[in-house]
Amino acid sequence: MAPKQSSRAEIQQSKSPAEFFAENQAIAGFDNPGKSLYTTIRELVENSLDACESVDVLPDISVDITEMTERMFNELRGVPDDNDKKPSSAGNDAVDTGGKSSKKRTNKFDAYFQITVRDNGCGMAHKAIPDLLGRVLSGSKYGVRQTRGKFGLGAFSFHSSTGVPIRVKTSHVSGGTLNDDGNRRIGDKISECVLDIDIYKNCPRIISHTQSVNNSSYIGTEIQVLISGNWTTYKSRVVQYLQQLAIITPYAKFEMSYKNRSDVKKDMNLRFDRRSEQMPVRAKEVKYHPSSVNNLIIQQLLERTKAKTLSKFLTTDLSGITSINAKRLLERLGNSYDESMNPSDMSDKVITRLTQLLRSADDLFKSPDGGCLSPLGEYNLNLGIQKVVEPDIIATARDKPGAYDGHPFIVEAAVSLGGKDAKEGITVVRFANRIPLLFEGGADVATRVANSKIKWSSYKIDHKRDKIGVFVSIVSTKIPFKGTGKEYIGDDITEIQQSVKRAIQNCCSQLRVHLAKRNALRDVKERKSRLLKYVPDVSRSLFGILEQMQKRKLDEEAGTAQQASPRKHNAAGISPTKRLKSNAEHSASILDGIVNGDITENIIKQQLTEAVEENIYAGLDDDDVNQANGAKSSKSKKTNDEDNRQPLYLVPIYDSLKDAKNVIRHPLFDFFPMH
């Protein structure tokens, strides 16, 4: 029996990149309304940073966010509201629930946001605006170089949730940004464009595109979008993103304004001022390294090459290959192929063999050079952390450039202790190509190295009690992200893992010297606290002893002194170093001070307190003392070279030690003369 034919035949379809991302929004970071809001802000801000850095201009970026309800959105768009046409007997905010009051269930897209991002960058050329924003996977960031960004989604990022067109106002400046007099160049024209994207054709749909004379000296670009989202769930993420962006971009100024049209009490403003005037050097585009290619890359390069010989192709279209090494490589390819062979004559089998040789011939090529990268720099990283975190102490380090799979990378790290809003334990902050990574941090290489590969106790750091901040920035021509969201870097690449570990250890080694001083100062503070704690008791006891001595003297003069039980004393065995006798005049002056009120318990307490304050920091440097006192000038102290302290002994002021009457009676103790 013949098999039954399907009544509906399979239909072969093809989809544009825009249509693919529209159906798989989670890949692009649009998992939910809150994440969509965060991703939109991130894409716009990072595009503004690129526009400023491309012309070496210190970025000034502002973000305005206005939240509106669904009703406000419909009024703005002229969309009829069903609530106006179908009033409910229970009111607009309630439904019939069998006599029970209940609020109307809100739609997850009932909050809409108008986002406006402005910058002072190079702007966009008038003719290029539609293609830059109206095509998915269209941009200037492709190639072998360090770049920000994810996919180049253009207006698709803002179209999917509301269908509202994007509005652009820009003034483009080509070439240098400074005039001969050193002032900023101003574009001659202002371009204004309103456009949408045709998802099925992956092409821009232009609504209006005009150009006018720039009479207002307008600079940069302003992009306005209207999307749905959720501010409540992702407010902390947006703020955290801008905070971390201020750390990794201290040469930029960021301003954010949030306004809630239905509740002004929720309005907020955020500002991060520029801390540094020094911008990193721009990243350079380089050619593919031999160890980074595969069959597809080689085929693309062969199709685009202008070289007429295979040897010329290897030396001009790939990096790190000299003519001598190219000849040696072709010798390994076989006698059937020579250096004068035309690249277009290579078959698929030969391309496969050539790719295998390029990836395995490490002895012929140098490792990729990190000179094409643009790391932030230790100076800027230090300033950025100080500006935002305000730690008590910080150390930074940069590891030597490394390479994996033919791509160079550089790891910079910083370790801080303390700071405002810092939490006990280890807090890891991650950056990839100078952009913050906020999600899936537990699986990231920086987090795993900091938590399991560093022996913090060896550096005098308590990883459970101290407030430790670990900052790791990795730049590369190809960041090895894991997962489709590009939110974390795996720890399976040994070269990167070891580089991160070395950079963090370098920071910890720098901190160890300072922490040793910190621990010494902490011990001094604890000792000072203990001494001052007992000053009142000691003062009271000493004053009581002096009072008893004064009373005993008066009793002796009156002949009414009580006789104590006899006690044996070995006067001959008294050590001279343990006896410090004062003369009669000094003894009399002390006892007279008791009578005259020159010596009181409060005076003794004051003198003991001053003695502790003056001598507790003996042996420490002035800077250490100032640090211990909160950077305030400390009282005069004695260093090791000036230490003239003398041992203090409590000794009787009487000549006869054998006389039992010299025993001083006190409610708490009996004081016997030294022997």
JOCOR-V395326 format. One record per pair of residues at least 24 apart in sequence whose ideal C-beta (glycine too) atoms are under 8 Angstrom apart, sorted by the first residue. I is the first residue (numbers start at 0). J is the second residue. D is the distance in whole Angstrom. If there is no record, write none. Layout:
BEGIN
I,J,D  I,J,D
END
This chain:
BEGIN
15,135,7  15,198,7  15,199,6  15,200,6  15,201,4  16,135,4  16,136,5  16,201,5  17,134,8  17,135,4  17,155,5  17,196,6  17,197,8  17,198,4  17,199,8  17,201,4  18,198,5  18,199,6  18,201,7  20,135,6  20,150,7  20,152,7  20,155,6  21,155,7  21,159,6  21,198,5  24,159,6  25,483,7  25,484,8  26,483,5  26,484,7  27,149,7  27,150,6  27,152,6  27,155,8  27,156,7  28,149,7  28,484,6  29,156,8  29,159,7  29,160,8  31,107,8  31,229,7  32,107,6  32,108,6  32,110,7  32,160,8  32,227,6  32,228,5  32,229,4  33,228,6  33,229,4  33,230,8  33,231,8  33,232,4  33,233,4  33,236,8  34,233,7  35,159,8  35,160,6  35,226,6  35,227,7  35,228,5  36,112,6  36,226,7  36,228,3  36,229,7  36,230,7  36,233,6  36,237,7  37,233,5  37,236,5  37,237,6  37,240,7  38,156,7  39,114,6  39,156,6  39,157,6  39,224,7  39,226,6  39,228,8  40,64,8  40,114,6  40,116,8  40,237,6  40,240,7  41,240,6  41,434,8  42,148,7  42,149,8  42,152,7  42,156,5  43,114,7  43,116,4  43,222,6  43,224,8  44,116,6  44,241,8  44,244,7  44,253,8  45,147,5  45,148,6  45,434,6  46,148,8  46,222,8  47,116,6  47,117,8  47,118,4  47,120,6  47,219,8  47,220,7  48,118,8  48,147,7  48,248,7  48,251,7  49,120,8  49,140,8  49,146,8  49,147,6  49,148,8  50,118,6  50,120,3  50,121,5  50,122,7  50,219,7  50,220,6  51,118,6  51,119,6  51,120,4  51,121,8  51,251,7  52,120,8  52,278,7  52,281,7  53,120,7  53,121,6  53,281,7  54,120,7  54,121,4  54,172,7  54,175,8  54,176,4  55,176,7  55,278,6  55,281,7  56,119,6  56,120,6  56,121,8  56,176,6  56,183,8  57,250,6  57,251,7  57,252,8  57,273,7  57,276,7  57,278,7  58,118,6  58,119,7  58,120,7  58,248,7  58,250,7  58,251,4  58,252,7  59,118,7  59,119,5  59,251,7  59,252,5  60,116,7  60,117,7  60,118,5  60,251,6  60,252,7  60,253,5  60,254,7  61,116,7  61,117,5  61,253,8  61,254,4  61,255,8  61,256,7  62,114,7  62,115,8  62,116,5  62,241,8  62,253,7  62,254,7  62,255,5  62,256,7  63,113,8  63,114,7  63,115,4  63,116,8  63,255,8  63,256,5  63,258,8  64,112,6  64,113,8  64,114,6  64,230,8  64,255,7  64,256,7  64,257,5  64,258,7  65,112,7  65,113,4  65,114,8  65,257,8  65,258,5  65,260,6  66,110,6  66,111,7  66,112,5  66,230,6  66,257,7  66,258,7  66,259,5  66,260,7  66,261,8  67,110,8  67,111,5  67,112,8  67,113,7  67,260,5  67,261,7  68,109,6  68,110,7  68,111,7  68,260,8  68,261,6  69,106,7  69,108,8  69,109,4  69,110,8  69,111,7  71,111,7  71,260,6  71,261,7  72,111,4  72,161,8  72,225,8  75,225,8  76,163,7  107,229,7  108,160,7  108,227,4  110,227,7  110,228,6  110,229,6  110,230,7  111,161,7  111,225,6  111,226,7  111,227,5  111,228,8  112,225,7  112,226,6  112,227,7  112,228,5  112,230,7  113,223,7  113,224,8  113,225,5  114,223,7  114,224,5  114,225,8  114,226,7  115,221,6  115,222,7  115,223,5  116,221,7  116,222,5  117,219,6  117,220,7  117,221,5  118,219,5  118,220,6  119,218,5  119,219,4  120,219,5  120,220,6  121,171,7  121,172,6  121,173,8  121,176,7  122,169,4  122,170,5  122,171,4  122,172,6  122,186,6  122,190,8  122,218,8  122,219,6  122,220,5  123,167,7  123,169,5  123,171,6  123,190,7  123,220,6  124,171,5  124,173,7  125,171,7  125,188,7  125,190,4  125,208,8  125,210,5  128,167,6  128,169,7  128,190,6  128,192,5  128,194,7  128,208,7  129,192,7  129,194,6  129,203,4  129,205,6  129,208,7  130,203,7  132,165,6  132,167,7  132,192,8  132,194,6  132,196,8  132,203,7  133,194,5  133,195,8  133,196,5  133,202,6  133,203,2  133,204,7  133,205,8  134,196,7  134,201,6  134,202,6  134,203,7  135,196,8  135,201,6  142,284,5  143,284,6  143,285,5  143,286,7  143,287,6  143,291,8  143,406,8  143,476,5  143,477,8  144,282,5  144,283,6  144,284,4  144,285,7  144,371,7  144,476,6  145,282,4  145,371,7  145,372,5  145,373,6  145,432,5  145,474,5  145,475,7  145,476,6  146,282,7  146,432,7  147,432,6  147,433,7  147,434,5  149,485,6  153,196,7  154,194,6  154,195,7  154,196,5  154,203,7  155,196,6  155,198,7  156,224,8  157,224,4  157,225,8  157,226,5  158,195,6  158,196,5  158,198,7  160,226,5  160,227,4  160,228,8  161,225,6  161,226,6  161,227,6  162,195,8  163,224,7  163,225,4  163,226,8  164,193,5  164,194,6  164,195,5  164,206,5  165,193,7  165,194,6  165,195,7  165,222,7  165,223,7  165,224,5  166,191,8  166,192,8  166,193,5  166,222,7  166,223,4  166,224,8  167,191,7  167,192,5  167,193,8  167,194,7  167,220,7  167,221,7  167,222,5  167,223,8  168,217,8  168,220,7  168,221,4  169,219,7  169,220,4  169,221,7  170,213,5  170,217,5  170,218,6  170,219,7  170,220,8  183,218,7  185,213,6  185,216,5  185,217,8  185,218,6  186,213,6  186,217,7  186,218,7  187,212,7  187,213,6  188,212,7  188,213,6  189,213,5  189,215,8  189,217,5  230,257,7  230,259,8  236,437,6  238,269,6  239,435,8  239,437,6  240,435,6  240,437,6  241,269,6  241,271,7  242,271,7  242,387,5  243,387,8  243,428,6  243,430,7  243,435,4  243,437,7  244,434,7  244,435,6  245,271,4  245,383,7  245,386,7  245,387,5  246,380,8  246,383,4  246,384,6  246,386,7  246,387,5  246,388,7  246,428,7  246,470,7  247,375,6  247,380,8  247,383,6  247,430,5  247,433,5  247,434,7  247,435,7  247,472,6  248,383,7  248,433,7  249,273,7  249,274,4  249,275,4  249,379,5  249,380,8  249,382,5  249,383,4  249,386,6  250,274,8  250,275,5  250,276,7  250,277,6  250,278,5  250,379,7  271,386,7  271,387,7  272,386,8  274,382,5  274,383,7  274,385,8  274,386,4  275,378,7  275,379,5  275,382,5  275,383,8  277,376,7  277,378,7  277,379,6  279,373,5  279,374,7  279,375,6  279,376,6  279,379,7  279,433,8  280,373,6  281,373,6  282,371,6  282,372,6  282,373,4  282,474,8  283,370,7  283,371,4  284,371,7  285,318,6  285,367,8  285,371,5  285,476,7  286,316,6  286,317,6  286,318,4  287,316,8  287,317,6  287,318,7  287,405,7  288,317,7  288,318,5  288,319,6  288,364,7  288,367,5  288,402,8  288,405,4  288,406,7  289,317,6  289,318,8  289,319,6  289,320,6  289,357,4  289,358,7  289,360,7  289,363,8  289,364,5  289,405,7  290,357,7  290,358,5  290,361,7  290,364,7  290,404,7  290,405,4  291,367,8  291,404,6  291,405,3  291,406,6  291,477,8  292,317,7  292,354,6  292,357,6  292,358,7  292,405,7  293,354,6  294,350,6  294,351,6  294,354,5  297,350,5  297,353,7  297,354,5  297,357,8  298,350,6  301,342,5  301,343,7  301,345,7  301,350,7  304,342,6  306,342,6  307,341,6  307,342,8  308,338,6  308,339,5  308,340,7  308,341,7  308,342,8  309,336,7  309,337,8  309,338,6  309,339,7  309,340,4  309,341,7  309,342,6  309,345,7  310,338,3  310,339,7  312,342,5  317,357,8  318,367,7  319,364,5  319,365,5  319,367,7  320,363,8  320,364,6  324,363,4  324,364,7  327,363,6  328,356,6  328,357,7  328,360,6  328,363,6  331,356,6  331,360,7  332,356,6  358,405,8  366,402,5  366,407,8  367,402,5  367,405,6  367,406,6  367,407,4  367,476,8  368,400,7  368,407,6  369,400,3  369,401,8  369,407,4  369,408,7  369,409,5  371,407,7  371,476,7  372,400,7  372,407,6  372,408,7  372,409,5  372,474,5  372,475,7  372,476,7  373,433,8  373,474,7  374,409,5  374,411,5  374,472,7  374,474,5  375,411,6  375,433,6  375,472,6  376,411,8  377,411,7  377,413,8  380,411,6  380,413,5  380,470,7  380,472,7  381,413,7  384,413,6  384,415,6  384,468,7  384,470,6  388,415,6  388,418,4  388,419,7  388,421,7  388,468,6  389,418,5  389,419,5  390,415,4  390,416,6  390,417,5  390,418,4  390,421,7  390,468,6  391,415,8  391,416,5  391,417,3  391,418,7  392,416,5  392,417,7  392,510,7  392,513,6  392,514,8  392,517,8  394,505,8  394,506,4  394,507,7  394,509,4  394,510,5  395,506,6  396,502,5  396,503,8  396,505,4  396,506,5  396,509,7  397,502,7  398,498,5  398,499,8  398,501,5  398,502,4  398,505,7  399,498,8  401,494,5  401,495,7  401,498,5  402,494,7  403,479,7  403,492,5  403,494,5  403,495,6  404,477,8  404,479,8  406,475,6  406,476,5  406,477,4  407,475,7  407,476,6  408,473,6  408,474,7  408,475,4  408,476,8  408,494,8  408,495,6  408,498,7  409,473,7  409,474,5  409,475,8  410,471,7  410,472,7  410,473,5  410,495,7  410,498,4  410,499,5  410,501,8  410,502,5  411,471,8  411,472,5  411,473,8  411,474,8  411,502,7  412,469,7  412,470,6  412,471,5  412,472,7  412,499,7  412,502,4  412,503,5  412,505,7  412,506,6  413,468,8  413,469,8  413,470,4  413,506,6  414,467,7  414,468,7  414,469,6  414,470,8  414,503,6  414,506,4  414,507,6  414,510,6  415,467,7  415,468,4  415,470,7  416,460,7  416,465,6  416,466,6  416,467,6  416,468,8  416,510,7  416,514,8  417,466,5  418,466,7  418,468,6  421,466,4  421,468,7  422,466,6  423,463,7  423,464,6  423,465,7  423,466,6  424,462,7  424,463,6  424,466,8  424,467,7  425,449,6  425,450,6  425,462,6  425,467,5  425,469,6  426,466,8  426,467,7  426,468,5  426,469,7  427,469,5  427,470,8  427,471,7  428,468,7  428,469,7  428,470,5  428,471,7  429,471,6  429,487,7  429,488,8  430,470,8  430,471,7  430,472,4  430,473,7  431,472,8  431,473,6  431,474,8  431,478,5  431,480,7  431,488,6  432,473,8  432,474,5  432,475,7  432,478,6  433,472,7  433,474,7  436,486,6  436,487,6  436,488,8  437,486,7  438,484,7  438,486,4  438,487,7  439,482,7  439,484,7  439,486,5  439,487,4  440,487,7  442,481,7  442,487,5  442,489,7  442,490,8  443,487,4  443,488,6  443,489,8  443,490,8  444,488,5  444,489,6  444,490,4  444,492,7  444,495,6  444,496,5  444,499,6  445,469,7  445,471,4  445,473,8  445,488,8  445,499,6  447,490,5  448,490,7  448,496,6  448,499,5  448,500,5  448,503,7  449,503,6  452,496,8  452,500,5  453,500,7  453,503,6  453,504,7  453,507,7  455,507,7  457,507,8  458,507,4  458,508,7  458,510,6  458,511,5  458,514,7  459,511,6  459,514,4  459,515,6  459,518,6  460,507,7  460,510,7  460,514,7  469,503,6  471,499,6  471,502,7  471,503,7  473,499,8  516,623,6  516,626,8  519,619,7  519,623,8  520,619,8  520,623,6  520,626,7  520,627,5  523,615,6  523,616,6  523,619,7  523,627,7  524,627,6  526,615,7  527,611,6  527,612,8  527,615,5  530,611,5  530,615,7  531,608,7  531,611,6  534,604,6  534,607,5  534,608,6  534,611,7  535,604,6  537,607,6  538,600,5  538,601,8  538,603,4  538,604,4  538,607,6  539,600,6  540,665,8  540,667,8  541,603,6  542,598,8  542,599,7  542,600,4  542,603,6  543,665,6  544,649,8  544,663,6  544,665,7  544,670,6  545,589,7  545,590,7  545,593,5  545,598,7  546,593,6  547,663,5  547,664,7  547,665,6  547,670,8  548,590,7  548,652,7  548,663,6  549,590,5  549,593,5  549,594,7  551,660,7  551,661,8  551,663,7  552,590,6  555,660,8  560,660,5  561,660,7  562,659,7  562,660,6  563,659,4  563,660,6  563,662,5  563,664,8  564,659,6  565,659,5  566,659,5  566,662,7  566,671,7  568,656,5  568,657,4  568,672,8  568,674,5  569,674,6  570,656,6  570,657,6  570,674,7  572,674,7  573,656,7  573,673,7  573,674,6  577,648,7  577,673,6  578,648,8  578,650,6  578,673,7  579,648,5  579,650,5  580,650,6  580,652,8  580,654,8  581,650,8  581,652,6  586,652,4  589,652,7  613,637,7  614,644,6  617,642,6  617,644,8  618,642,8  648,673,7  649,673,8
END
